[in-house]
Amino acid sequence: MKTKLALLSLFVSTLTFSEVVNLKKFDIEVPSQFMVPYSGDESEFKDGFKTGFGSALAFKNINSDGTIEFYALTDRGPNADIPKYLKDGKSVPGKFFPAPNFTPSIGILKVDDKKAEIIDKIELKDSTGKNITGLPLPLNRIGSTGEVALDLNMNSLGYDINGLDPEGIAIDKDGNFWISDEYGPFIIKVDKNGKILEKLEPGNGLPEIVKHRIPNRGIEGLTIDKNGNIYAAVQSTLNVDGKTKDTAIFTRVLKIDPDTKEVKTFAYPIDKNYKSNSAAKIGDIYAVDENKLLIIEQGKQKGKMENLIYLVDFSKADDITTLGNLESKGNDLKIKLGEKKLVVDLRKHGWDTEKAEGLTLLPDNKTIAIINDNDFGMAISEDVSPYHYNENEKQLYLNNKATNQKLTLKKNTETSQLWLVTLKEEI
């Protein structure tokens, strides 16, 4: 066992890759036409919710005037925790969706020396051209999280068979977008107008084992290398048969040939200092070269929040696609994992938000762009744990006593930020 642990440590170098020589920070501006409409009574949201274009980031171009443009992705839309929800005596997971008609979108983010601003957006559409939503998928469908979607009056909003929770984005050589989702998990191919052309899912384009993702922690990051290979990272450890989320010491990174659909799977070794292994989360990934990725890893380690960017080399890693449930092996692995090296510790440079979820590299190969998810600037106004709702009775309870109180929303403390981090050396 000592030998195996020593070998594993080789893959987790903590040496800093390169010195940070410049850091630019921007608060992202979202003009009123790109806000999310909201019909509730809360005065803080009379102009709607500030759209969170921070779930993924991809470089678009540098204009002749020196301004930079990115593609910035939303997730499934405004949502918040619900009280314990009982149906037929059983507890059912769920979320409030205060803007259920929200369509996940690709924003165009323009950056100059003084500001970063959303200037346009592309809404995602199904194969018929109809806008999709971010509502959960129906129960018993591939990708269902088992969640119920509710309005703030505890009414069910139903499901969307085409619902997506987008979390990763890249552009291929033909100008199509490839977007990952954390419901299914799914990977979709989308044309320049936002229409879905193709959808990969567990057992049909993706390895079936990834269906064992922790609910709402599907494929968090996606990138395309110079040869056109797609890489997709599962956000956290898999929970195979409900038993492995805390025994697994790695999360899976898929390498997909978009033409042949050949898939390879690599093991990314998570850091060792989480209270439980399932607390580790991937934020996003970016392909520096074939089999070489920048990866955001984040979560609380030793009680302290960490947002770390690693350079990870999978060129010597084993393809584990056909090896089954390795998650159950714990430290007793007999495979080669990715080799990782710390590039930037964002917290040491003042990063103070929980979710660094977008990552890309500028053409100088030295400047890393990072964006955060602001959860649409909203949250439920109070702790929902003293409440429960009985669906059969259509009754909300507070501390086990019936109440007519209505839960409301408030602004959260998260701001939408873009950082441009320039290193001394090229990656």
C-alpha positions as CSV (number, residue, x, y, z in Angstrom):
1,M,0.0,0.0,0.0
2,K,2.8,2.4,0.8
3,T,4.2,1.8,-2.7
4,K,0.9,2.6,-4.3
5,L,0.4,5.8,-2.3
6,A,3.9,6.9,-3.2
7,L,3.2,6.3,-6.9
8,L,-0.1,8.3,-6.6
9,S,1.8,11.2,-5.1
10,L,3.8,11.5,-8.3
11,F,0.6,12.6,-10.1
12,V,-0.1,15.4,-7.6
13,S,2.8,17.8,-7.8
14,T,2.1,21.1,-6.0
15,L,4.9,23.1,-7.6
16,T,3.7,26.3,-9.1
17,F,4.0,26.3,-12.9
18,S,4.7,30.0,-13.5
19,E,4.6,33.4,-11.8
20,V,1.5,35.6,-12.3
21,V,2.7,38.9,-13.7
22,N,-0.6,40.6,-14.4
23,L,-4.1,40.3,-13.2
24,K,-7.2,42.2,-14.5
25,K,-10.5,41.9,-12.8
26,F,-13.9,42.9,-14.2
27,D,-17.5,43.0,-12.9
28,I,-19.6,41.7,-15.8
29,E,-22.3,44.1,-17.0
30,V,-25.6,42.6,-18.2
31,P,-27.8,45.2,-20.0
32,S,-31.5,45.2,-19.3
33,Q,-32.5,43.4,-22.5
34,F,-30.5,40.4,-21.3
35,M,-32.0,40.2,-17.8
36,V,-34.3,37.4,-16.9
37,P,-37.9,38.6,-16.6
38,Y,-39.6,37.9,-13.2
39,S,-43.2,38.5,-12.2
40,G,-42.8,38.1,-8.4
41,D,-43.4,40.8,-5.8
42,E,-39.9,41.2,-4.5
43,S,-38.8,44.8,-5.2
44,E,-35.1,43.7,-5.5
45,F,-36.0,42.0,-8.7
46,K,-38.4,44.5,-10.3
47,D,-36.0,44.6,-13.3
48,G,-35.6,40.8,-13.4
49,F,-32.7,38.6,-12.5
50,K,-29.1,39.3,-13.6
51,T,-28.4,36.5,-16.0
52,G,-25.6,34.3,-15.0
53,F,-23.4,34.0,-18.0
54,G,-20.7,32.2,-16.0
55,S,-21.1,28.5,-16.3
56,A,-18.5,28.2,-19.1
57,L,-16.2,30.3,-21.2
58,A,-14.7,30.0,-24.7
59,F,-12.5,32.4,-26.6
60,K,-14.2,34.0,-29.7
61,N,-11.8,36.5,-31.2
62,I,-9.8,39.7,-30.7
63,N,-11.2,42.6,-32.7
64,S,-9.1,45.1,-34.7
65,D,-9.5,47.7,-31.8
66,G,-8.0,45.2,-29.3
67,T,-11.2,44.3,-27.6
68,I,-11.7,40.6,-26.8
69,E,-14.8,38.6,-27.2
70,F,-15.8,35.4,-25.5
71,Y,-18.7,33.0,-25.6
72,A,-20.1,32.8,-22.0
73,L,-22.7,30.1,-21.1
74,T,-25.6,30.1,-18.8
75,D,-26.8,27.1,-16.8
76,R,-30.4,25.9,-16.4
77,G,-31.5,29.3,-15.0
78,P,-32.6,30.8,-11.7
79,N,-33.3,28.2,-9.1
80,A,-33.3,27.8,-5.3
81,D,-33.6,25.2,-2.6
82,I,-37.1,24.0,-1.6
83,P,-38.4,22.8,1.7
84,K,-38.6,19.0,2.3
85,Y,-41.2,17.9,-0.2
86,L,-43.4,14.9,0.7
87,K,-45.5,13.1,-1.9
88,D,-47.3,9.9,-0.9
89,G,-45.3,9.9,2.3
90,K,-41.9,9.9,0.5
91,S,-39.4,12.8,0.3
92,V,-38.8,14.0,-3.2
93,P,-35.8,16.3,-4.2
94,G,-36.6,19.5,-6.0
95,K,-35.9,23.1,-6.7
96,F,-37.8,26.4,-7.0
97,F,-37.7,27.7,-10.6
98,P,-38.9,31.3,-10.3
99,A,-38.5,31.9,-14.1
100,P,-39.5,28.5,-15.6
101,N,-39.6,29.8,-19.2
102,F,-35.9,30.7,-19.1
103,T,-33.9,29.4,-22.0
104,P,-30.3,28.4,-21.5
105,S,-28.2,30.7,-23.7
106,I,-24.7,31.5,-25.1
107,G,-23.8,35.1,-24.3
108,I,-21.3,37.2,-26.3
109,L,-19.1,38.8,-23.8
110,K,-17.0,41.8,-25.0
111,V,-14.1,43.1,-22.9
112,D,-12.1,46.3,-23.3
113,D,-9.6,48.0,-20.9
114,K,-12.4,49.3,-18.7
115,K,-15.4,46.9,-18.7
116,A,-16.7,43.5,-19.6
117,E,-20.3,43.5,-21.0
118,I,-22.7,41.1,-22.6
119,I,-23.6,42.4,-26.1
120,D,-25.7,39.6,-27.5
121,K,-26.9,36.1,-26.8
122,I,-27.9,32.9,-28.7
123,E,-30.8,30.9,-27.2
124,L,-30.7,27.1,-27.3
125,K,-33.4,25.4,-29.4
126,D,-34.5,21.8,-29.9
127,S,-34.3,20.0,-33.3
128,T,-37.5,21.7,-34.4
129,G,-36.3,25.2,-33.6
130,K,-38.3,25.6,-30.4
131,N,-36.6,27.1,-27.4
132,I,-35.7,24.7,-24.6
133,T,-35.9,25.4,-20.9
134,G,-33.7,24.4,-18.0
135,L,-36.5,22.4,-16.2
136,P,-35.6,18.9,-15.1
137,L,-36.2,15.9,-17.3
138,P,-39.3,13.6,-16.7
139,L,-38.8,10.8,-14.2
140,N,-37.4,7.6,-15.4
141,R,-35.8,9.2,-18.5
142,I,-32.1,9.0,-19.1
143,G,-30.6,12.0,-17.3
144,S,-33.5,12.5,-14.9
145,T,-32.3,13.8,-11.5
146,G,-35.6,12.8,-9.8
147,E,-36.3,16.5,-9.0
148,V,-39.6,18.2,-9.0
149,A,-39.7,21.8,-10.3
150,L,-41.8,24.2,-8.2
151,D,-42.9,27.8,-8.3
152,L,-42.9,29.8,-5.1
153,N,-46.4,28.8,-4.3
154,M,-45.3,25.2,-4.2
155,N,-47.1,24.4,-7.5
156,S,-45.4,21.8,-9.8
157,L,-44.1,23.3,-13.1
158,G,-43.8,19.9,-14.8
159,Y,-40.8,18.7,-16.8
160,D,-39.1,19.4,-20.1
161,I,-38.1,16.3,-22.1
162,N,-35.4,18.6,-23.8
163,G,-34.4,20.3,-20.6
164,L,-30.6,21.0,-20.2
165,D,-28.3,22.3,-17.5
166,P,-25.4,23.5,-19.6
167,E,-21.9,23.7,-18.0
168,G,-19.2,23.5,-20.7
169,I,-18.7,25.0,-24.2
170,A,-16.2,24.8,-27.1
171,I,-16.3,25.6,-30.8
172,D,-15.3,23.1,-33.5
173,K,-13.5,23.9,-36.8
174,D,-16.9,24.2,-38.6
175,G,-18.2,26.8,-36.2
176,N,-20.5,24.6,-34.3
177,F,-20.8,24.7,-30.5
178,W,-20.3,21.6,-28.4
179,I,-22.0,22.0,-25.0
180,S,-21.9,19.7,-22.0
181,D,-24.7,19.2,-19.5
182,E,-24.9,18.1,-15.9
183,Y,-28.4,16.6,-15.9
184,G,-27.8,13.5,-18.1
185,P,-25.0,13.9,-18.4
186,F,-25.3,14.9,-22.1
187,I,-23.1,16.4,-24.7
188,I,-24.9,18.3,-27.5
189,K,-23.8,19.7,-30.8
190,V,-25.4,23.0,-31.6
191,D,-25.3,25.2,-34.8
192,K,-24.4,28.9,-34.8
193,N,-28.0,29.8,-34.3
194,G,-28.4,27.6,-31.2
195,K,-30.3,24.7,-32.8
196,I,-29.4,21.3,-31.4
197,L,-28.0,19.0,-34.1
198,E,-26.9,16.0,-32.1
199,K,-27.1,14.7,-28.6
200,L,-24.8,12.2,-26.9
201,E,-25.9,10.4,-23.7
202,P,-24.8,7.5,-21.5
203,G,-25.0,4.3,-23.5
204,N,-25.4,6.2,-26.8
205,G,-22.2,8.1,-27.5
206,L,-21.0,8.3,-23.9
207,P,-19.8,5.4,-21.7
208,E,-22.8,4.0,-19.8
209,I,-21.0,4.2,-16.5
210,V,-21.2,8.1,-16.4
211,K,-25.0,7.7,-15.7
212,H,-23.8,7.2,-12.1
213,R,-22.9,10.8,-11.8
214,I,-24.0,12.4,-8.5
215,P,-27.3,14.1,-9.4
216,N,-26.7,17.6,-10.9
217,R,-23.0,16.9,-11.2
218,G,-22.8,15.5,-14.7
219,I,-20.3,16.8,-17.3
220,E,-19.1,20.2,-15.9
221,G,-16.3,21.0,-18.4
222,L,-15.8,20.6,-22.1
223,T,-13.0,21.6,-24.5
224,I,-11.7,20.7,-28.0
225,D,-8.0,20.3,-28.8
226,K,-6.2,21.4,-32.0
227,N,-6.9,18.0,-33.6
228,G,-10.6,18.2,-33.0
229,N,-10.9,15.8,-30.1
230,I,-13.5,16.6,-27.5
231,Y,-12.7,16.3,-23.8
232,A,-15.4,16.3,-21.2
233,A,-14.9,16.2,-17.5
234,V,-17.4,14.7,-15.0
235,Q,-17.8,17.2,-12.2
236,S,-17.2,14.9,-9.2
237,T,-16.6,11.3,-8.4
238,L,-19.1,8.8,-9.7
239,N,-21.5,7.1,-7.3
240,V,-21.8,3.7,-8.8
241,D,-24.7,1.8,-7.4
242,G,-24.9,4.5,-4.7
243,K,-21.6,3.3,-3.1
244,T,-18.5,4.9,-4.6
245,K,-18.8,8.7,-4.3
246,D,-16.4,8.8,-1.3
247,T,-14.3,5.8,-2.1
248,A,-13.3,7.0,-5.6
249,I,-10.0,9.0,-5.7
250,F,-10.6,10.3,-9.2
251,T,-13.1,11.8,-11.6
252,R,-13.5,10.8,-15.2
253,V,-12.3,12.8,-18.2
254,L,-13.7,11.6,-21.6
255,K,-11.8,12.0,-24.9
256,I,-14.2,11.7,-27.8
257,D,-13.6,11.6,-31.6
258,P,-16.6,13.6,-32.9
259,D,-16.6,11.8,-36.2
260,T,-16.1,8.1,-35.3
261,K,-17.5,8.5,-31.7
262,E,-14.5,6.5,-30.4
263,V,-14.2,7.3,-26.7
264,K,-11.2,7.1,-24.3
265,T,-11.5,7.7,-20.6
266,F,-8.8,9.0,-18.3
267,A,-8.7,9.3,-14.5
268,Y,-8.1,12.7,-13.1
269,P,-6.7,12.4,-9.5
270,I,-8.5,14.7,-7.1
271,D,-6.7,16.4,-4.2
272,K,-6.4,14.5,-0.9
273,N,-7.6,17.0,1.7
274,Y,-11.4,17.0,1.3
275,K,-13.5,16.0,4.2
276,S,-15.2,13.6,1.7
277,N,-14.0,12.8,-1.8
278,S,-17.4,13.7,-3.2
279,A,-16.7,17.3,-2.1
280,A,-14.2,17.8,-5.0
281,K,-15.7,19.6,-8.0
282,I,-14.3,20.3,-11.4
283,G,-15.1,23.9,-12.6
284,D,-14.0,23.8,-16.2
285,I,-11.3,22.5,-18.6
286,Y,-9.3,23.8,-21.5
287,A,-7.2,21.8,-24.0
288,V,-3.7,23.3,-24.2
289,D,-2.7,20.4,-26.5
290,E,-3.7,16.9,-27.2
291,N,-4.1,15.0,-23.9
292,K,-2.9,18.1,-22.0
293,L,-5.6,20.1,-20.2
294,L,-6.0,23.0,-17.8
295,I,-8.5,22.0,-15.1
296,I,-10.2,24.0,-12.4
297,E,-10.6,21.9,-9.2
298,Q,-12.4,23.4,-6.3
299,G,-14.1,22.7,-3.0
300,K,-13.3,22.9,0.7
301,Q,-10.0,21.3,1.7
302,K,-9.2,21.2,5.4
303,G,-12.2,23.4,6.0
304,K,-11.0,26.1,3.6
305,M,-12.4,26.9,0.2
306,E,-10.0,26.3,-2.7
307,N,-10.2,27.3,-6.3
308,L,-7.1,25.8,-8.1
309,I,-6.1,25.7,-11.7
310,Y,-3.9,22.6,-12.6
311,L,-2.1,21.7,-15.8
312,V,-2.9,18.0,-16.3
313,D,-1.1,15.6,-18.7
314,F,-3.0,12.5,-19.7
315,S,-0.5,11.3,-22.4
316,K,0.8,8.5,-20.2
317,A,-2.6,7.8,-18.5
318,D,-4.4,4.5,-19.0
319,D,-7.6,4.3,-21.0
320,I,-10.1,3.0,-18.4
321,T,-13.2,3.0,-20.6
322,T,-13.6,-0.8,-20.5
323,L,-12.4,-1.4,-17.0
324,G,-15.7,-1.0,-15.2
325,N,-16.2,0.2,-11.7
326,L,-12.7,1.4,-10.6
327,E,-14.3,3.9,-8.3
328,S,-14.9,1.2,-5.7
329,K,-11.1,0.4,-5.5
330,G,-10.2,3.4,-3.5
331,N,-6.4,3.8,-3.3
332,D,-6.0,0.3,-4.5
333,L,-5.7,1.3,-8.1
334,K,-3.4,-0.3,-10.6
335,I,-3.7,2.2,-13.4
336,K,-1.8,5.3,-14.5
337,L,-3.7,8.5,-13.7
338,G,-3.2,12.0,-15.2
339,E,-0.1,13.9,-14.0
340,K,-1.0,17.3,-12.6
341,K,0.9,20.4,-11.7
342,L,-0.5,23.6,-10.0
343,V,-0.6,26.6,-12.3
344,V,-2.6,29.2,-10.3
345,D,-4.1,29.2,-6.8
346,L,-6.9,31.7,-7.4
347,R,-7.6,32.3,-3.7
348,K,-4.0,33.5,-3.1
349,H,-4.8,36.3,-5.7
350,G,-8.0,37.4,-4.1
351,W,-10.6,35.2,-5.7
352,D,-13.6,35.2,-3.2
353,T,-16.5,33.5,-5.0
354,E,-17.4,29.9,-4.6
355,K,-17.8,28.8,-8.2
356,A,-15.0,29.3,-10.8
357,E,-16.9,27.7,-13.7
358,G,-15.5,29.1,-16.9
359,L,-11.9,28.7,-18.2
360,T,-10.1,29.5,-21.4
361,L,-6.7,30.6,-22.7
362,L,-6.0,33.6,-24.9
363,P,-3.9,33.3,-28.1
364,D,-0.8,34.5,-26.3
365,N,-0.8,31.1,-24.5
366,K,0.0,33.0,-21.2
367,T,-3.3,34.7,-20.3
368,I,-6.0,32.6,-18.6
369,A,-9.5,33.9,-18.5
370,I,-11.8,32.7,-15.6
371,I,-15.4,33.5,-15.0
372,N,-17.7,32.7,-12.1
373,D,-21.3,31.6,-11.7
374,N,-23.4,34.1,-9.8
375,D,-26.5,31.9,-9.5
376,F,-28.5,34.7,-11.3
377,G,-27.9,37.0,-8.3
378,M,-30.7,35.4,-6.2
379,A,-31.4,32.9,-3.4
380,I,-34.2,31.8,-1.2
381,S,-34.8,34.4,1.5
382,E,-34.5,32.1,4.5
383,D,-33.4,28.7,5.7
384,V,-35.9,26.2,4.3
385,S,-34.9,23.4,6.7
386,P,-37.7,24.1,9.3
387,Y,-40.3,23.8,6.6
388,H,-41.9,20.9,4.8
389,Y,-44.6,20.6,2.2
390,N,-47.2,17.8,1.9
391,E,-48.1,17.5,-1.7
392,N,-51.1,15.3,-1.0
393,E,-52.5,17.9,1.5
394,K,-51.3,20.9,-0.5
395,Q,-50.1,22.3,2.8
396,L,-46.9,24.0,3.9
397,Y,-45.7,23.4,7.4
398,L,-43.3,25.4,9.6
399,N,-41.8,23.5,12.5
400,N,-44.6,20.9,11.9
401,K,-47.4,23.4,12.2
402,A,-49.5,24.4,9.2
403,T,-48.7,27.9,7.8
404,N,-49.9,30.2,5.1
405,Q,-46.5,31.9,4.9
406,K,-45.1,32.2,1.4
407,L,-41.4,31.8,0.8
408,T,-39.7,34.7,-1.1
409,L,-36.4,35.5,-2.8
410,K,-33.5,37.8,-1.9
411,K,-30.3,38.9,-3.6
412,N,-27.3,36.7,-3.0
413,T,-23.8,38.0,-2.4
414,E,-22.3,36.6,-5.6
415,T,-21.1,39.1,-8.2
416,S,-20.4,38.2,-11.8
417,Q,-16.6,38.4,-12.4
418,L,-14.2,37.9,-15.2
419,W,-10.5,37.6,-14.4
420,L,-7.6,37.7,-16.9
421,V,-4.6,36.1,-15.3
422,T,-1.3,36.6,-17.3
423,L,1.6,34.2,-16.5
424,K,5.3,35.0,-17.0
425,E,5.7,32.0,-19.3
426,E,3.6,30.4,-21.9
427,I,1.7,27.2,-20.9
